[in-house]
Amino acid sequence: MRMADPHEGDGDSDRRFEREALPWLDDVYRFALSMTRDEADADDVVQETYLRAYRSWHTYAPGSECRKWLFTICRNVFLRTRERERNRVDVAGDETHLEALAAVRATSTLRGGGGEDIFSRLDLAPALDRAIGDLPEVFRVTVVLVDVEGLAYDEAAAVLGVPIGTIRSRLFRGRRLLQEALVVYARDAGFVPANRAPSPCTGLA
Amino acid sequence: MDCLDVVRQLWEYLDGELTDETMQEIRAHLAQCRDCHPHLDFERAFLDAVAATRREHAAPHLVRRKVLAKLRAAGFEM
């Protein structure tokens, strides 16, 4: 016997759910896939997300950001159903500075050797897609929420239930790892020489 | 603010996630420093390329059908 839902069979409520929640299915699927990295698992997470969203639709505040609300449910579904150990990686302040320097190096490496127009000359989408998939989960989810889905830092922090500083550090490291992957890809494609001159701007090799 | 300070914060600058004061400082630096512009262009192109991966993954029709079937079983009426 199924438990009664406060909005079960409520036509107006269902139409509002159809109008406000269902259009985000692609977004929720992408987010689920970024966490599971497995299409079948993402399929399950998305179904459960929408079921929970429907059953708790009466708690959704009309006019608020429905996609963010769905992402939050999706994240919770993923964590609960997979019972995956959260891979916490905290980046200390000093380390963040080193990460910044590493990012500058990666950027300079890609820019060196005529790599400025790498984005127009190479089809980077498949390489980036793979690189995003290879990121450790905490970085991958943050990059997907901010860079792919376009959430602000504070919105991503709310979805993931972490401080905004954690979003900043995870985003920084995630992007740096993506650029390092692009360095490898660009070198394989013959775009970047192994040895290059220091950047004239920063002096970083 | 020197070039390294600017380059270190380019991502947050492009994201619009710095304080108004820092955003203005970086904007002023970029307006008079030609060396930093390639970094800015590169990082903008990088972030655009990452954002473009969004097109790669739409929910398969089968997932959409399963979601609707599950919702209907829970009482949802379209």
Interface residues (C-beta under 8 A of the other chain):
Chain A: R2 D5 E8 G9 G11 D14 F17 E18 L22 L25 D26 V28 Y29 R30 L33 E39 A42 D43 V46 Q47 Y50 L51 Y54 R55 H97 A100 L101 A103 V104 T107 L110 R111 E116 F119 S120 L124 A125 L128 D129 I132 V143 V146 D147 V148 E149 G150 A152 Y153 R168 L171 F172 R175 L178 Q179 L182 P200 C201 T202
Chain B: C3 L4 V7 R8 W11 E12 D15 E17 D35 C36 P38 H39 D41 F42 E43 A45 F46 L47 D48 A49 V50 A51 A52 T53 R54 R55 E56 H57 A58 A59 P60 L62 V63 R64 K66 V67 K70 L71 A74 G75 F76 E77 M78
